[in-house]
Amino acid sequence: MPTLDIHNPATGALITRLAALDAAAVAAKAQAARAAQPAWARQPISERLGLVQRFRDAVAANIDSLAATLTAEVGKPISQARNELMGLLPRIDFFLERSESSLRDEHVFDGGGVHEQIGHEPLGVVACISAWNYPWFVGCNVILPALLAGNAVLYKPSEHATLSGHHLTRLLHQSGVPATLLQCLVGGGEVGAALALQDIDALCFTGSHATGLRIASAMAGRLVKLQLELGGKDPSYVRADADPKTAAESLADGAMYNTGQSCCAVERIYVHEAIHDAFVGHFLAAVAALRMGNPMDDASTLGAITRAPQIAVLQAQVADALAKGATLRCGGAAVPGPFDGQGNWFAPTVLTEVDHRMDLMREESFGPIIGIQKVADDATALALMNDSRYGLTASVYSADEAAARALLAQVRAGSVYWNCCDRVSPRLPWSGVGDSGMGLTLSTYGIQTFSRTKAWHLRHG
């Protein structure tokens, strides 16, 4: 029987060992989900909404214990783990408020004896291969609207956040969602590979670009809906008319929150030369105020690196940047953790005098590291922001809304921000372009994406 070891990245300690699935078990769960889906789809949506409401109440009642589990297995500061769970509640509220109207039949024409309408039917079985950095957000972005639309769900949480995935599934089951309808698949990459081979109607993956490509290749030749939320190299531009202190404090948080382990974390910053030095000074002060420490301590604002191999990626980006002329302003290396030096820890890192010859400004970092590049004008900043194969988010800081809007309209990204960054709203679609993926979640479009439209032509008489 295969097993999955769960380690605490902050200490290196083994938390638990779980039984994992083999290919035969994945197939059996997929068959059970397929069999359970028609009865679920026949239920009135009001009943499905009631079950999701009970799930929301259960999450709200257990935030502290759920946050403790999340922090233990991914290493994020406990305050940020609670923030994720607290932030999930209004996201669930949005699904509860808008799912019925989003999935209702649309009557679009009635005349000449003919009535036309658009129906929204379930896809069938939705596979969700989720991420570890925000397991509650990412998982629920797919699972909840998929269930509300009448689908069965095969949910593979990341092997680095499996305990949180267990809790998510358990609370939905306790809320009344049938256990055969929502299946939690425990294991590593081999379980995800086995899931992709099953009789499914959609596959939603959130993770790295490299893994997304492998999944897309595995699904080639099959007419299965595929959604890929992949990486980002999210740029920000600070114009000459921006307040350097306000922008620096906002962007330092955007770069370092969750220890930089967010697909929408700020990963490269361009600052107009007129305020560059002032901005860098304020940015370094904001980073210096961050506290790296025991993730279970409410005072800690920087946690552990969840995946140990990522430390080598960060070290290589620093070395490459320095070799090509960058200046290291702070950090730049792995550091001993607060638990007798154990665990995966990397100092918050800021480099200046960077340019696009450097991997730091072109390849996803996914850690507490940022490059700040001086630019002479808006046109140069815009060209650099678009000089990327990724296109997830982008931001502009400026006192001039019209100028910011004009720049953001030309940026190749799924989400754009004026005077803010690293923000997700359930009311707006979450999507990327280029190597940041395809498809979307959230908004009413992210509810309808888990349905199949049917065109009705009805002639009277």
C-alpha positions in Angstrom: 0.0 0.0 0.0 1.5 3.4 -1.0 1.9 6.0 1.7 2.3 9.8 1.8 4.5 11.5 4.4 3.4 14.9 5.6 6.2 17.1 7.0 6.2 20.4 8.7 8.4 22.6 6.5 9.2 25.0 9.4 10.8 22.2 11.5 11.4 19.3 9.1 9.4 17.0 11.5 7.1 14.3 10.3 3.5 15.2 11.1 1.9 12.1 10.0 1.9 9.3 7.4 -1.2 8.7 5.3 -2.4 5.8 3.2 -2.2 6.9 -0.5 -4.1 5.6 -3.4 -2.9 3.5 -6.3 -4.2 3.6 -9.8 -6.9 1.0 -9.2 -8.3 2.9 -6.2 -8.4 6.2 -8.2 -10.4 4.4 -10.9 -12.8 3.0 -8.4 -13.4 6.4 -6.9 -14.0 7.9 -10.3 -16.6 5.2 -11.1 -18.4 5.8 -7.9 -18.5 9.6 -8.5 -19.8 9.0 -12.0 -22.6 6.8 -10.6 -23.5 9.3 -7.9 -23.7 12.4 -10.1 -27.1 12.0 -11.8 -29.0 11.9 -8.5 -27.1 14.9 -7.3 -28.0 16.8 -10.4 -31.7 16.1 -10.0 -31.8 17.7 -6.6 -33.2 21.3 -6.6 -30.4 23.8 -6.4 -32.0 25.1 -3.3 -31.0 21.9 -1.5 -27.4 22.1 -2.8 -27.2 25.7 -1.6 -28.4 24.6 1.8 -25.5 22.0 2.1 -23.0 24.6 1.0 -24.4 27.1 3.6 -23.9 24.4 6.3 -20.3 23.9 5.1 -19.7 27.7 5.4 -21.0 27.6 8.9 -18.7 24.7 9.8 -15.7 26.5 8.4 -16.5 29.7 10.4 -16.9 27.6 13.6 -13.5 25.9 13.2 -11.2 28.6 11.9 -8.6 28.3 14.6 -8.1 24.6 14.3 -8.2 24.6 10.5 -5.6 27.4 10.5 -3.3 25.5 12.8 -3.4 22.5 10.5 -2.7 24.7 7.5 0.2 26.4 9.1 1.7 23.1 10.3 1.7 21.6 6.8 2.6 24.5 4.6 4.6 26.8 7.0 2.6 30.0 6.4 2.2 32.3 9.4 -0.8 31.5 11.5 -2.3 35.0 11.1 -2.2 34.5 7.3 -3.7 31.0 7.6 -6.6 32.5 9.5 -6.8 35.3 6.9 -7.3 32.7 4.2 -10.1 31.0 6.1 -11.7 34.3 7.0 -11.4 35.4 3.4 -13.0 32.2 2.2 -16.3 33.1 3.9 -17.3 36.0 1.7 -16.2 33.9 -1.3 -18.6 31.2 -0.3 -21.3 33.9 0.3 -20.8 35.0 -3.3 -21.4 31.5 -4.6 -24.4 31.2 -2.4 -25.9 34.5 -3.6 -25.2 34.2 -7.3 -25.2 30.5 -8.3 -28.9 30.1 -8.7 -29.3 33.1 -10.9 -26.2 32.3 -12.9 -27.4 28.8 -13.7 -31.1 29.6 -14.3 -32.5 29.1 -17.8 -32.2 32.2 -19.9 -35.2 33.1 -22.0 -33.8 35.1 -25.0 -36.6 35.2 -27.6 -40.3 34.7 -28.0 -41.9 35.5 -31.3 -43.4 34.0 -34.4 -44.5 31.0 -32.5 -41.0 30.1 -31.4 -39.5 30.4 -28.0 -35.7 30.3 -27.5 -33.9 29.7 -24.3 -30.5 28.8 -23.0 -30.1 26.0 -20.4 -27.2 25.3 -18.1 -26.6 21.6 -17.4 -23.8 20.0 -15.3 -20.7 18.9 -17.0 -20.7 15.6 -15.2 -17.5 14.7 -13.3 -15.1 17.5 -12.6 -11.5 16.6 -11.6 -9.7 19.2 -9.4 -6.0 19.0 -8.9 -5.4 21.8 -6.3 -2.5 23.8 -5.0 -0.8 24.0 -1.6 -0.2 27.7 -1.2 -3.8 28.6 -0.7 -5.5 25.2 -0.5 -8.9 26.5 0.8 -9.2 29.3 -1.7 -8.0 27.3 -4.7 -9.9 24.1 -3.8 -13.2 25.9 -3.1 -12.9 28.0 -6.3 -13.6 24.8 -8.2 -15.3 22.4 -5.8 -18.1 24.7 -4.6 -19.4 26.0 -7.9 -18.9 22.6 -9.5 -21.1 21.0 -6.8 -23.7 23.8 -7.0 -23.9 23.3 -10.8 -24.8 19.6 -10.2 -21.4 17.9 -10.8 -19.5 15.2 -9.0 -16.0 16.2 -8.0 -12.8 14.2 -7.8 -10.5 16.3 -5.6 -6.8 15.8 -5.4 -5.3 18.2 -2.9 -1.6 19.0 -3.2 0.6 16.4 -1.4 1.9 19.5 0.6 -1.6 20.4 1.9 -3.3 17.1 2.1 -4.5 17.5 5.7 -6.3 20.7 4.8 -7.8 18.9 1.8 -9.0 16.2 4.2 -10.7 18.8 6.4 -12.3 20.5 3.4 -13.7 17.3 2.2 -14.8 16.1 5.7 -16.7 19.3 6.4 -18.5 19.1 3.1 -19.4 15.4 3.8 -20.6 16.4 7.3 -22.7 19.1 5.7 -24.6 16.5 3.6 -22.6 16.2 0.4 -22.5 12.5 -0.5 -19.2 10.9 0.1 -19.4 9.1 -3.2 -20.1 12.3 -5.0 -17.1 14.3 -3.6 -14.0 12.1 -3.4 -10.7 13.1 -1.9 -7.7 11.5 -3.7 -4.6 11.2 -1.5 -1.1 10.9 -3.0 1.6 12.6 -5.1 2.0 13.2 -8.8 1.2 9.6 -9.7 -2.3 10.0 -8.3 -2.8 13.1 -10.4 -1.5 11.3 -13.4 -4.0 8.4 -12.8 -6.8 10.9 -12.3 -6.2 12.4 -15.7 -6.8 9.0 -17.3 -10.3 8.6 -15.8 -13.7 9.1 -17.4 -14.0 12.8 -16.5 -15.7 15.8 -18.1 -13.4 18.5 -16.9 -10.0 18.8 -15.4 -9.0 21.9 -13.4 -5.4 22.3 -12.3 -3.6 25.0 -10.3 0.1 24.8 -10.1 3.3 25.3 -12.0 3.6 25.9 -15.7 5.8 22.8 -16.2 3.2 20.5 -14.5 0.4 22.3 -16.5 2.1 21.4 -19.7 2.4 17.8 -18.7 -1.3 17.7 -17.9 -2.2 19.3 -21.2 -0.1 16.8 -23.0 -1.7 13.9 -21.1 -5.1 15.2 -22.0 -4.3 15.8 -25.7 -6.6 13.9 -28.0 -9.5 13.8 -25.5 -12.3 16.3 -25.8 -12.4 17.1 -22.1 -12.7 20.6 -20.8 -9.3 21.8 -19.4 -8.7 24.7 -17.1 -5.1 25.5 -16.1 -4.2 28.2 -13.6 -0.5 28.4 -13.8 2.4 30.6 -12.7 3.0 34.3 -12.9 5.8 36.8 -13.1 3.6 39.7 -11.9 5.0 43.2 -12.6 4.3 46.5 -11.0 5.2 50.0 -12.2 5.6 53.0 -9.9 5.2 56.2 -11.9 7.0 59.4 -11.2 3.8 61.0 -9.6 3.2 58.1 -7.2 3.9 58.5 -3.4 7.0 56.4 -3.0 6.4 55.5 0.6 2.8 54.4 0.1 3.7 52.4 -3.0 6.7 50.8 -1.3 4.7 49.6 1.7 2.0 48.2 -0.5 4.4 46.4 -2.9 6.5 45.0 -0.1 3.4 43.3 1.3 2.5 42.2 -2.2 5.9 40.7 -2.7 6.5 39.1 0.7 3.0 38.0 1.8 2.8 34.2 2.3 6.6 34.3 2.0 6.2 35.2 -1.7 4.6 31.9 -2.4 1.6 33.2 -4.4 1.0 33.0 -8.1 -0.1 36.7 -7.9 2.7 37.9 -5.7 4.6 40.9 -7.0 7.7 39.5 -8.6 9.3 42.4 -10.5 9.0 46.1 -9.9 9.8 49.0 -12.2 10.2 52.5 -10.7 10.5 55.8 -12.5 14.0 57.2 -12.0 12.7 60.4 -10.4 11.5 58.5 -7.3 13.6 55.3 -7.6 16.0 56.0 -4.7 13.3 57.1 -2.3 11.1 54.1 -3.2 14.0 51.7 -2.6 14.7 53.2 0.8 11.0 52.9 1.9 10.8 49.4 0.4 13.9 48.2 2.3 12.4 49.7 5.5 9.2 47.8 5.0 11.0 44.5 4.4 13.2 45.0 7.4 10.1 45.4 9.6 8.9 41.9 8.6 9.4 39.2 11.3 10.6 35.8 10.3 9.8 33.3 13.1 7.8 30.4 14.4 4.8 30.3 12.0 2.5 29.5 15.0 3.4 32.9 16.6 0.9 35.6 15.8 3.8 38.1 15.6 5.5 36.2 12.7 4.9 37.7 9.2 7.3 35.5 7.2 7.1 31.7 7.3 8.9 28.8 5.9 9.4 27.8 2.3 6.9 25.0 1.8 8.9 23.0 -0.8 12.6 22.5 0.1 13.7 22.3 -3.6 12.5 25.9 -4.1 15.4 27.1 -2.0 17.9 26.1 -4.7 15.8 28.0 -7.3 15.9 31.1 -5.2 19.7 30.8 -4.6 20.3 30.3 -8.3 18.3 33.4 -9.2 20.3 35.5 -6.7 23.6 34.1 -8.1 22.6 34.7 -11.7 21.5 38.3 -10.9 24.7 39.1 -9.0 26.9 37.6 -11.8 25.2 39.9 -14.3 25.6 43.1 -12.3 22.7 43.3 -9.8 23.2 44.8 -6.3 22.0 42.8 -3.3 20.3 45.1 -0.8 19.3 42.5 1.8 18.9 38.7 2.2 20.1 36.5 -0.6 20.5 33.2 1.1 18.9 30.4 3.0 19.0 30.9 6.7 18.8 28.6 9.8 15.2 28.3 11.0 14.0 29.1 14.6 13.8 25.4 15.4 17.5 24.5 16.0 18.2 25.5 12.5 15.9 23.0 10.9 13.3 23.5 8.2 13.2 25.4 5.0 13.9 29.1 5.5 15.1 31.8 3.1 15.8 35.4 4.0 13.7 38.2 2.4 15.7 39.3 -0.5 15.8 42.6 -2.5 18.0 43.3 -5.5 18.4 46.5 -7.4 20.3 47.4 -10.7 18.5 44.4 -12.2 17.5 43.9 -15.9 15.9 41.4 -18.1 19.1 39.5 -18.8 18.5 38.0 -15.4 16.4 35.0 -14.5 15.1 37.0 -11.5 13.2 39.2 -13.8 12.0 36.6 -16.2 11.4 33.3 -14.4 8.9 32.7 -11.6 10.6 32.9 -8.2 7.8 31.8 -5.8 9.6 33.0 -2.7 10.5 36.1 -0.7 12.7 37.7 -3.4 12.2 40.7 -5.6 14.1 42.7 -8.2 13.6 46.5 -8.5 14.5 48.1 -11.9 14.9 51.8 -12.6 13.1 53.1 -15.7 13.2 56.5 -17.5 9.6 56.7 -18.7 6.1 55.1 -19.0 6.8 53.6 -22.4 9.9 51.7 -21.2 8.0 50.4 -18.2 5.2 49.2 -20.3 7.5 47.4 -22.7 9.2 45.7 -19.8 6.0 44.7 -18.1 4.9 43.0 -21.3 8.3 41.4 -21.8 7.2 38.1 -20.3 5.7 34.8 -21.3 3.4 35.1 -18.3 0.3 37.2 -18.0 -1.5 36.8 -14.6 -1.6 40.2 -12.8 0.0 43.6 -13.2 -0.3 46.9 -11.3 0.4 50.6 -11.7 0.9 53.1 -8.9 0.1 56.6 -9.9 -1.7 59.7 -8.7 -3.2 59.9 -12.2 -6.0 57.4 -12.7 -6.3 58.2 -16.5 -2.6 57.6 -17.0 -2.7 54.4 -15.0 -5.8 53.1 -16.9 -4.1 53.9 -20.2 -1.1 51.8 -19.2 -3.1 48.9 -17.7 -5.2 48.7 -20.9 -2.1 47.8 -22.8 -0.7 45.3 -20.3 -1.1 41.7 -21.2 -2.6 40.2 -18.0 -5.8 38.6 -16.7 -6.1 41.0 -13.7 -4.8 44.6 -13.4 -4.6 46.9 -10.4 -4.4 50.6 -9.9 -2.7 51.6 -6.6 -3.1 48.1 -5.2 -1.8 44.6 -5.9 -2.1 40.9 -5.0 -5.9 41.2 -4.6 -8.6 38.7 -5.6 -12.3 39.3 -5.6 -15.0 36.7 -5.9 -17.0 39.1 -8.1 -14.2 39.3 -10.7 -13.0 36.5 -13.0 -9.6 35.0 -12.2 -7.7 34.1 -15.3 -4.4 34.4 -17.1 -2.9 34.7 -20.6 0.1 33.2 -22.1 1.9 30.7 -19.9 -0.2 31.8 -16.9 -2.9 29.4 -18.2 -6.3 29.2 -19.7 -9.9 29.1 -18.4 -11.1 31.0 -15.3 -12.6 30.7 -11.9 -14.6 33.1 -9.7 -17.3 35.7 -10.8 -20.5 34.5 -12.4 -18.4 33.2 -15.3 -16.6 31.0 -12.9 -19.9 29.5 -11.8 -21.1 28.9 -15.4 -17.8 27.4 -16.4 -18.9 24.2 -14.6 -22.0 23.9 -16.7 -22.7 23.1 -20.3 -25.0 25.3 -22.2 -27.9 23.8 -24.2 -29.8 25.7 -26.8 -33.6 25.2 -26.7 -35.8 25.9 -29.8 -39.5 25.5 -28.9 -42.2 26.0 -31.5 -45.7 26.4 -30.3 -48.8 25.1 -32.2 
